[in-house]
Structure formats: structure tokens, C-alpha cells
Amino acid sequence: MLLEYDPRLWTSSFISFPTKYMLYNSHVVSILLYGYETIKASRGHRTQDTGI
């Protein structure tokens, strides 16, 4: 993951804010959305057996 690679990336003054924003959106947001979709899908597959 990008944050584990080099956490100094976010505080570096050599990298512009638009570049940091682009990296954040492409890596962090996509990982969060994937996790959300996975949780949503797993909840949809759970059914309770009522025995009826």
C-alpha cells in the first residue's frame, strides 16, 4: 500500500498538492470503496434459516 511505502510522501514539500490528491484518490479511496463493496456483498449473502 502507498502509505506503508513512504509516509513522508504526504508531508513532503517537493510533491504538489494536486499530485498528492491524485495519489490519494487512486490508491486510498479505491481501497476503501473495495472494502465497502465487499462488506455490502457479504451482508447480502447472509440469510437466516427460519425453518419454514
PQR file of N, CA, C, O and H, with PARSE charges and radii, in Angstrom:
ATOM      1  N   MET A   1       0.837  -1.167   0.000 -0.4000 1.5000
ATOM      2  CA  MET A   1       0.000   0.000   0.000 -0.0000 2.0000
ATOM      3  C   MET A   1       0.892   1.244   0.000  0.5500 1.7000
ATOM      4  O   MET A   1       2.016   1.214   0.501 -0.5500 1.4000
ATOM      5  N   LEU A   2       0.398   2.291  -0.544 -0.4000 1.5000
ATOM      6  CA  LEU A   2       1.179   3.512  -0.714 -0.0000 2.0000
ATOM      7  C   LEU A   2       1.587   4.134   0.617  0.5500 1.7000
ATOM      8  O   LEU A   2       2.710   4.623   0.744 -0.5500 1.4000
ATOM      9  H   LEU A   2      -0.515   2.316  -0.952  0.4000 1.0000
ATOM     10  N   LEU A   3       0.708   4.126   1.599 -0.4000 1.5000
ATOM     11  CA  LEU A   3       1.027   4.738   2.891 -0.0000 2.0000
ATOM     12  C   LEU A   3       2.145   3.994   3.608  0.5500 1.7000
ATOM     13  O   LEU A   3       2.962   4.614   4.290 -0.5500 1.4000
ATOM     14  H   LEU A   3      -0.204   3.728   1.495  0.4000 1.0000
ATOM     15  N   GLU A   4       2.191   2.672   3.463 -0.4000 1.5000
ATOM     16  CA  GLU A   4       3.236   1.888   4.098 -0.0000 2.0000
ATOM     17  C   GLU A   4       4.565   2.070   3.379  0.5500 1.7000
ATOM     18  O   GLU A   4       5.620   1.922   3.995 -0.5500 1.4000
ATOM     19  H   GLU A   4       1.528   2.168   2.910  0.4000 1.0000
ATOM     20  N   TYR A   5       4.533   2.382   2.110 -0.4000 1.5000
ATOM     21  CA  TYR A   5       5.758   2.529   1.330 -0.0000 2.0000
ATOM     22  C   TYR A   5       6.584   3.707   1.819  0.5500 1.7000
ATOM     23  O   TYR A   5       7.772   3.545   2.096 -0.5500 1.4000
ATOM     24  H   TYR A   5       3.675   2.502   1.610  0.4000 1.0000
ATOM     25  N   ASP A   6       5.999   4.871   1.930 -0.4000 1.5000
ATOM     26  CA  ASP A   6       6.734   6.047   2.403 -0.0000 2.0000
ATOM     27  C   ASP A   6       5.758   7.070   2.981  0.5500 1.7000
ATOM     28  O   ASP A   6       5.186   7.863   2.234 -0.5500 1.4000
ATOM     29  H   ASP A   6       5.033   5.003   1.705  0.4000 1.0000
ATOM     30  N   PRO A   7       5.562   7.063   4.284 -0.5600 1.5000
ATOM     31  CA  PRO A   7       4.613   8.002   4.892  0.2800 2.0000
ATOM     32  C   PRO A   7       5.032   9.458   4.763  0.5500 1.7000
ATOM     33  O   PRO A   7       4.205  10.354   4.934 -0.5500 1.4000
ATOM     34  N   ARG A   8       6.303   9.708   4.464 -0.4000 1.5000
ATOM     35  CA  ARG A   8       6.771  11.086   4.296 -0.0000 2.0000
ATOM     36  C   ARG A   8       6.215  11.724   3.027  0.5500 1.7000
ATOM     37  O   ARG A   8       6.319  12.937   2.843 -0.5500 1.4000
ATOM     38  H   ARG A   8       6.974   8.981   4.325  0.4000 1.0000
ATOM     39  N   LEU A   9       5.638  10.928   2.171 -0.4000 1.5000
ATOM     40  CA  LEU A   9       5.068  11.440   0.928 -0.0000 2.0000
ATOM     41  C   LEU A   9       4.054  12.547   1.197  0.5500 1.7000
ATOM     42  O   LEU A   9       4.027  13.556   0.491 -0.5500 1.4000
ATOM     43  H   LEU A   9       5.554   9.943   2.320  0.4000 1.0000
ATOM     44  N   TRP A  10       3.221  12.356   2.219 -0.4000 1.5000
ATOM     45  CA  TRP A  10       2.130  13.290   2.482 -0.0000 2.0000
ATOM     46  C   TRP A  10       2.606  14.607   3.082  0.5500 1.7000
ATOM     47  O   TRP A  10       1.910  15.616   2.976 -0.5500 1.4000
ATOM     48  H   TRP A  10       3.244  11.537   2.793  0.4000 1.0000
ATOM     49  N   THR A  11       3.773  14.617   3.707 -0.4000 1.5000
ATOM     50  CA  THR A  11       4.283  15.851   4.303 -0.0000 2.0000
ATOM     51  C   THR A  11       5.392  16.493   3.478  0.5500 1.7000
ATOM     52  O   THR A  11       5.900  17.556   3.835 -0.5500 1.4000
ATOM     53  H   THR A  11       4.339  13.797   3.793  0.4000 1.0000
ATOM     54  N   SER A  12       5.763  15.860   2.392 -0.4000 1.5000
ATOM     55  CA  SER A  12       6.841  16.378   1.553 -0.0000 2.0000
ATOM     56  C   SER A  12       6.411  17.662   0.849  0.5500 1.7000
ATOM     57  O   SER A  12       5.291  17.768   0.350 -0.5500 1.4000
ATOM     58  H   SER A  12       5.351  14.997   2.101  0.4000 1.0000
ATOM     59  N   SER A  13       7.315  18.626   0.817 -0.4000 1.5000
ATOM     60  CA  SER A  13       7.020  19.874   0.105 -0.0000 2.0000
ATOM     61  C   SER A  13       7.444  19.798  -1.361  0.5500 1.7000
ATOM     62  O   SER A  13       7.162  20.712  -2.136 -0.5500 1.4000
ATOM     63  H   SER A  13       8.225  18.540   1.221  0.4000 1.0000
ATOM     64  N   PHE A  14       8.111  18.724  -1.739 -0.4000 1.5000
ATOM     65  CA  PHE A  14       8.555  18.560  -3.123 -0.0000 2.0000
ATOM     66  C   PHE A  14       7.452  18.031  -4.033  0.5500 1.7000
ATOM     67  O   PHE A  14       7.550  18.125  -5.257 -0.5500 1.4000
ATOM     68  H   PHE A  14       8.340  17.981  -1.109  0.4000 1.0000
ATOM     69  N   ILE A  15       6.413  17.480  -3.438 -0.4000 1.5000
ATOM     70  CA  ILE A  15       5.294  16.948  -4.213 -0.0000 2.0000
ATOM     71  C   ILE A  15       4.120  17.893  -4.042  0.5500 1.7000
ATOM     72  O   ILE A  15       3.748  18.236  -2.920 -0.5500 1.4000
ATOM     73  H   ILE A  15       6.334  17.403  -2.444  0.4000 1.0000
ATOM     74  N   SER A  16       3.541  18.310  -5.152 -0.4000 1.5000
ATOM     75  CA  SER A  16       2.457  19.288  -5.103 -0.0000 2.0000
ATOM     76  C   SER A  16       1.174  18.669  -4.548  0.5500 1.7000
ATOM     77  O   SER A  16       0.992  17.452  -4.558 -0.5500 1.4000
ATOM     78  H   SER A  16       3.843  18.031  -6.063  0.4000 1.0000
ATOM     79  N   PHE A  17       0.303  19.535  -4.070 -0.4000 1.5000
ATOM     80  CA  PHE A  17      -0.972  19.071  -3.532 -0.0000 2.0000
ATOM     81  C   PHE A  17      -1.812  18.346  -4.581  0.5500 1.7000
ATOM     82  O   PHE A  17      -2.382  17.302  -4.262 -0.5500 1.4000
ATOM     83  H   PHE A  17       0.451  20.524  -4.061  0.4000 1.0000
ATOM     84  N   PRO A  18      -1.921  18.844  -5.823 -0.5600 1.5000
ATOM     85  CA  PRO A  18      -2.704  18.099  -6.815  0.2800 2.0000
ATOM     86  C   PRO A  18      -2.185  16.674  -7.048  0.5500 1.7000
ATOM     87  O   PRO A  18      -2.972  15.754  -7.271 -0.5500 1.4000
ATOM     88  N   THR A  19      -0.874  16.499  -6.996 -0.4000 1.5000
ATOM     89  CA  THR A  19      -0.307  15.161  -7.159 -0.0000 2.0000
ATOM     90  C   THR A  19      -0.648  14.279  -5.964  0.5500 1.7000
ATOM     91  O   THR A  19      -0.991  13.109  -6.133 -0.5500 1.4000
ATOM     92  H   THR A  19      -0.235  17.247  -6.816  0.4000 1.0000
ATOM     93  N   LYS A  20      -0.556  14.832  -4.763 -0.4000 1.5000
ATOM     94  CA  LYS A  20      -0.919  14.082  -3.559 -0.0000 2.0000
ATOM     95  C   LYS A  20      -2.398  13.706  -3.590  0.5500 1.7000
ATOM     96  O   LYS A  20      -2.772  12.593  -3.221 -0.5500 1.4000
ATOM     97  H   LYS A  20      -0.278  15.783  -4.626  0.4000 1.0000
ATOM     98  N   TYR A  21      -3.221  14.631  -4.026 -0.4000 1.5000
ATOM     99  CA  TYR A  21      -4.660  14.385  -4.106 -0.0000 2.0000
ATOM    100  C   TYR A  21      -4.961  13.276  -5.112  0.5500 1.7000
ATOM    101  O   TYR A  21      -5.796  12.410  -4.852 -0.5500 1.4000
ATOM    102  H   TYR A  21      -2.916  15.535  -4.326  0.4000 1.0000
ATOM    103  N   MET A  22      -4.286  13.302  -6.252 -0.4000 1.5000
ATOM    104  CA  MET A  22      -4.475  12.275  -7.269 -0.0000 2.0000
ATOM    105  C   MET A  22      -4.051  10.902  -6.731  0.5500 1.7000
ATOM    106  O   MET A  22      -4.752   9.912  -6.941 -0.5500 1.4000
ATOM    107  H   MET A  22      -3.608  14.006  -6.463  0.4000 1.0000
ATOM    108  N   LEU A  23      -2.920  10.842  -6.048 -0.4000 1.5000
ATOM    109  CA  LEU A  23      -2.460   9.582  -5.468 -0.0000 2.0000
ATOM    110  C   LEU A  23      -3.423   9.084  -4.397  0.5500 1.7000
ATOM    111  O   LEU A  23      -3.716   7.891  -4.324 -0.5500 1.4000
ATOM    112  H   LEU A  23      -2.350  11.646  -5.878  0.4000 1.0000
ATOM    113  N   TYR A  24      -3.911   9.994  -3.575 -0.4000 1.5000
ATOM    114  CA  TYR A  24      -4.869   9.623  -2.531 -0.0000 2.0000
ATOM    115  C   TYR A  24      -6.128   9.026  -3.147  0.5500 1.7000
ATOM    116  O   TYR A  24      -6.592   7.967  -2.724 -0.5500 1.4000
ATOM    117  H   TYR A  24      -3.674  10.964  -3.635  0.4000 1.0000
ATOM    118  N   ASN A  25      -6.676   9.707  -4.145 -0.4000 1.5000
ATOM    119  CA  ASN A  25      -7.891   9.208  -4.784 -0.0000 2.0000
ATOM    120  C   ASN A  25      -7.674   7.880  -5.488  0.5500 1.7000
ATOM    121  O   ASN A  25      -8.542   7.009  -5.441 -0.5500 1.4000
ATOM    122  H   ASN A  25      -6.298  10.567  -4.488  0.4000 1.0000
ATOM    123  N   SER A  26      -6.550   7.715  -6.128 -0.4000 1.5000
ATOM    124  CA  SER A  26      -6.336   6.487  -6.890 -0.0000 2.0000
ATOM    125  C   SER A  26      -5.999   5.292  -6.009  0.5500 1.7000
ATOM    126  O   SER A  26      -6.293   4.159  -6.390 -0.5500 1.4000
ATOM    127  H   SER A  26      -5.845   8.423  -6.166  0.4000 1.0000
ATOM    128  N   HIS A  27      -5.400   5.501  -4.859 -0.4000 1.5000
ATOM    129  CA  HIS A  27      -4.997   4.386  -4.014 -0.0000 2.0000
ATOM    130  C   HIS A  27      -5.881   4.208  -2.786  0.5500 1.7000
ATOM    131  O   HIS A  27      -6.470   3.144  -2.599 -0.5500 1.4000
ATOM    132  H   HIS A  27      -5.161   6.422  -4.549  0.4000 1.0000
ATOM    133  N   VAL A  28      -5.978   5.207  -1.972 -0.4000 1.5000
ATOM    134  CA  VAL A  28      -6.673   5.081  -0.693 -0.0000 2.0000
ATOM    135  C   VAL A  28      -8.177   4.952  -0.889  0.5500 1.7000
ATOM    136  O   VAL A  28      -8.796   4.054  -0.320 -0.5500 1.4000
ATOM    137  H   VAL A  28      -5.499   6.072  -2.123  0.4000 1.0000
ATOM    138  N   VAL A  29      -8.764   5.820  -1.674 -0.4000 1.5000
ATOM    139  CA  VAL A  29     -10.215   5.787  -1.873 -0.0000 2.0000
ATOM    140  C   VAL A  29     -10.636   4.489  -2.549  0.5500 1.7000
ATOM    141  O   VAL A  29     -11.662   3.914  -2.183 -0.5500 1.4000
ATOM    142  H   VAL A  29      -8.260   6.550  -2.136  0.4000 1.0000
ATOM    143  N   SER A  30      -9.874   4.017  -3.520 -0.4000 1.5000
ATOM    144  CA  SER A  30     -10.238   2.773  -4.198 -0.0000 2.0000
ATOM    145  C   SER A  30     -10.192   1.589  -3.232  0.5500 1.7000
ATOM    146  O   SER A  30     -11.027   0.690  -3.324 -0.5500 1.4000
ATOM    147  H   SER A  30      -9.041   4.483  -3.817  0.4000 1.0000
ATOM    148  N   ILE A  31      -9.236   1.578  -2.314 -0.4000 1.5000
ATOM    149  CA  ILE A  31      -9.157   0.501  -1.325 -0.0000 2.0000
ATOM    150  C   ILE A  31     -10.352   0.567  -0.376  0.5500 1.7000
ATOM    151  O   ILE A  31     -10.937  -0.463  -0.043 -0.5500 1.4000
ATOM    152  H   ILE A  31      -8.558   2.309  -2.239  0.4000 1.0000
ATOM    153  N   LEU A  32     -10.711   1.766   0.057 -0.4000 1.5000
ATOM    154  CA  LEU A  32     -11.860   1.917   0.951 -0.0000 2.0000
ATOM    155  C   LEU A  32     -13.159   1.512   0.267  0.5500 1.7000
ATOM    156  O   LEU A  32     -14.000   0.852   0.878 -0.5500 1.4000
ATOM    157  H   LEU A  32     -10.235   2.603  -0.213  0.4000 1.0000
ATOM    158  N   LEU A  33     -13.331   1.898  -0.985 -0.4000 1.5000
ATOM    159  CA  LEU A  33     -14.541   1.524  -1.712 -0.0000 2.0000
ATOM    160  C   LEU A  33     -14.614   0.024  -1.943  0.5500 1.7000
ATOM    161  O   LEU A  33     -15.696  -0.559  -1.869 -0.5500 1.4000
ATOM    162  H   LEU A  33     -12.649   2.434  -1.481  0.4000 1.0000
ATOM    163  N   TYR A  34     -13.486  -0.607  -2.220 -0.4000 1.5000
ATOM    164  CA  TYR A  34     -13.463  -2.057  -2.396 -0.0000 2.0000
ATOM    165  C   TYR A  34     -13.895  -2.749  -1.105  0.5500 1.7000
ATOM    166  O   TYR A  34     -14.681  -3.696  -1.135 -0.5500 1.4000
ATOM    167  H   TYR A  34     -12.608  -0.134  -2.280  0.4000 1.0000
ATOM    168  N   GLY A  35     -13.380  -2.276   0.020 -0.4000 1.5000
ATOM    169  CA  GLY A  35     -13.765  -2.850   1.302 -0.0000 2.0000
ATOM    170  C   GLY A  35     -15.242  -2.660   1.588  0.5500 1.7000
ATOM    171  O   GLY A  35     -15.894  -3.569   2.102 -0.5500 1.4000
ATOM    172  H   GLY A  35     -12.742  -1.507   0.044  0.4000 1.0000
ATOM    173  N   TYR A  36     -15.777  -1.502   1.266 -0.4000 1.5000
ATOM    174  CA  TYR A  36     -17.200  -1.233   1.471 -0.0000 2.0000
ATOM    175  C   TYR A  36     -18.050  -2.165   0.623  0.5500 1.7000
ATOM    176  O   TYR A  36     -19.026  -2.730   1.117 -0.5500 1.4000
ATOM    177  H   TYR A  36     -15.248  -0.763   0.848  0.4000 1.0000
ATOM    178  N   GLU A  37     -17.693  -2.334  -0.645 -0.4000 1.5000
ATOM    179  CA  GLU A  37     -18.454  -3.213  -1.531 -0.0000 2.0000
ATOM    180  C   GLU A  37     -18.370  -4.662  -1.066  0.5500 1.7000
ATOM    181  O   GLU A  37     -19.342  -5.407  -1.193 -0.5500 1.4000
ATOM    182  H   GLU A  37     -16.900  -1.876  -1.045  0.4000 1.0000
ATOM    183  N   THR A  38     -17.231  -5.066  -0.534 -0.4000 1.5000
ATOM    184  CA  THR A  38     -17.076  -6.430  -0.038 -0.0000 2.0000
ATOM    185  C   THR A  38     -17.975  -6.669   1.164  0.5500 1.7000
ATOM    186  O   THR A  38     -18.630  -7.708   1.255 -0.5500 1.4000
ATOM    187  H   THR A  38     -16.442  -4.460  -0.432  0.4000 1.0000
ATOM    188  N   ILE A  39     -18.011  -5.714   2.088 -0.4000 1.5000
ATOM    189  CA  ILE A  39     -18.871  -5.845   3.263 -0.0000 2.0000
ATOM    190  C   ILE A  39     -20.336  -5.855   2.845  0.5500 1.7000
ATOM    191  O   ILE A  39     -21.126  -6.654   3.349 -0.5500 1.4000
ATOM    192  H   ILE A  39     -17.479  -4.870   2.015  0.4000 1.0000
ATOM    193  N   LYS A  40     -20.696  -4.970   1.927 -0.4000 1.5000
ATOM    194  CA  LYS A  40     -22.075  -4.886   1.466 -0.0000 2.0000
ATOM    195  C   LYS A  40     -22.498  -6.191   0.796  0.5500 1.7000
ATOM    196  O   LYS A  40     -23.614  -6.664   1.010 -0.5500 1.4000
ATOM    197  H   LYS A  40     -20.054  -4.321   1.518  0.4000 1.0000
ATOM    198  N   ALA A  41     -21.621  -6.771  -0.008 -0.4000 1.5000
ATOM    199  CA  ALA A  41     -21.944  -8.021  -0.699 -0.0000 2.0000
ATOM    200  C   ALA A  41     -22.056  -9.176   0.284  0.5500 1.7000
ATOM    201  O   ALA A  41     -22.940 -10.021   0.141 -0.5500 1.4000
ATOM    202  H   ALA A  41     -20.714  -6.387  -0.183  0.4000 1.0000
ATOM    203  N   SER A  42     -21.180  -9.229   1.278 -0.4000 1.5000
ATOM    204  CA  SER A  42     -21.226 -10.342   2.229 -0.0000 2.0000
ATOM    205  C   SER A  42     -22.476 -10.258   3.101  0.5500 1.7000
ATOM    206  O   SER A  42     -23.019 -11.290   3.496 -0.5500 1.4000
ATOM    207  H   SER A  42     -20.462  -8.543   1.395  0.4000 1.0000
ATOM    208  N   ARG A  43     -22.932  -9.066   3.401 -0.4000 1.5000
ATOM    209  CA  ARG A  43     -24.172  -8.923   4.170 -0.0000 2.0000
ATOM    210  C   ARG A  43     -25.374  -9.349   3.340  0.5500 1.7000
ATOM    211  O   ARG A  43     -26.346  -9.875   3.883 -0.5500 1.4000
ATOM    212  H   ARG A  43     -22.490  -8.228   3.080  0.4000 1.0000
ATOM    213  N   GLY A  44     -25.319  -9.130   2.048 -0.4000 1.5000
ATOM    214  CA  GLY A  44     -26.420  -9.523   1.179 -0.0000 2.0000
ATOM    215  C   GLY A  44     -26.534 -11.022   1.016  0.5500 1.7000
ATOM    216  O   GLY A  44     -27.617 -11.529   0.725 -0.5500 1.4000
ATOM    217  H   GLY A  44     -24.529  -8.703   1.607  0.4000 1.0000
ATOM    218  N   HIS A  45     -25.438 -11.743   1.197 -0.4000 1.5000
ATOM    219  CA  HIS A  45     -25.443 -13.193   1.042 -0.0000 2.0000
ATOM    220  C   HIS A  45     -25.862 -13.909   2.313  0.5500 1.7000
ATOM    221  O   HIS A  45     -26.177 -15.098   2.280 -0.5500 1.4000
ATOM    222  H   HIS A  45     -24.558 -11.331   1.433  0.4000 1.0000
ATOM    223  N   ARG A  46     -25.869 -13.213   3.411 -0.4000 1.5000
ATOM    224  CA  ARG A  46     -26.275 -13.833   4.668 -0.0000 2.0000
ATOM    225  C   ARG A  46     -27.797 -13.938   4.709  0.5500 1.7000
ATOM    226  O   ARG A  46     -28.509 -12.955   4.502 -0.5500 1.4000
ATOM    227  H   ARG A  46     -25.612 -12.246   3.439  0.4000 1.0000
ATOM    228  N   THR A  47     -28.264 -15.111   4.972 -0.4000 1.5000
ATOM    229  CA  THR A  47     -29.707 -15.308   5.143 -0.0000 2.0000
ATOM    230  C   THR A  47     -29.927 -16.087   6.427  0.5500 1.7000
ATOM    231  O   THR A  47     -29.088 -16.890   6.836 -0.5500 1.4000
ATOM    232  H   THR A  47     -27.686 -15.910   5.141  0.4000 1.0000
ATOM    233  N   GLN A  48     -31.036 -15.846   7.040 -0.4000 1.5000
ATOM    234  CA  GLN A  48     -31.357 -16.576   8.257 -0.0000 2.0000
ATOM    235  C   GLN A  48     -32.316 -17.696   7.906  0.5500 1.7000
ATOM    236  O   GLN A  48     -33.310 -17.488   7.210 -0.5500 1.4000
ATOM    237  H   GLN A  48     -31.718 -15.194   6.709  0.4000 1.0000
ATOM    238  N   ASP A  49     -32.009 -18.866   8.390 -0.4000 1.5000
ATOM    239  CA  ASP A  49     -32.860 -20.027   8.158 -0.0000 2.0000
ATOM    240  C   ASP A  49     -33.963 -20.021   9.210  0.5500 1.7000
ATOM    241  O   ASP A  49     -33.705 -20.233  10.395 -0.5500 1.4000
ATOM    242  H   ASP A  49     -31.201 -19.034   8.956  0.4000 1.0000
ATOM    243  N   THR A  50     -35.177 -19.781   8.772 -0.4000 1.5000
ATOM    244  CA  THR A  50     -36.298 -19.711   9.709 -0.0000 2.0000
ATOM    245  C   THR A  50     -36.947 -21.065   9.916  0.5500 1.7000
ATOM    246  O   THR A  50     -37.755 -21.228  10.830 -0.5500 1.4000
ATOM    247  H   THR A  50     -35.386 -19.610   7.809  0.4000 1.0000
ATOM    248  N   GLY A  51     -36.610 -22.036   9.088 -0.4000 1.5000
ATOM    249  CA  GLY A  51     -37.169 -23.372   9.247 -0.0000 2.0000
ATOM    250  C   GLY A  51     -38.579 -23.503   8.699  0.5500 1.7000
ATOM    251  O   GLY A  51     -39.244 -24.513   8.930 -0.5500 1.4000
ATOM    252  H   GLY A  51     -35.953 -21.904   8.345  0.4000 1.0000
ATOM    253  N   ILE A  52     -39.035 -22.507   7.985 -0.4000 1.5000
ATOM    254  CA  ILE A  52     -40.398 -22.564   7.434 -0.0000 2.0000
ATOM    255  C   ILE A  52     -40.352 -23.037   6.010  0.5500 1.7000
ATOM    256  O   ILE A  52     -41.393 -23.154   5.364 -0.5500 1.4000
ATOM    257  H   ILE A  52     -38.495 -21.686   7.797  0.4000 1.0000
TER
END
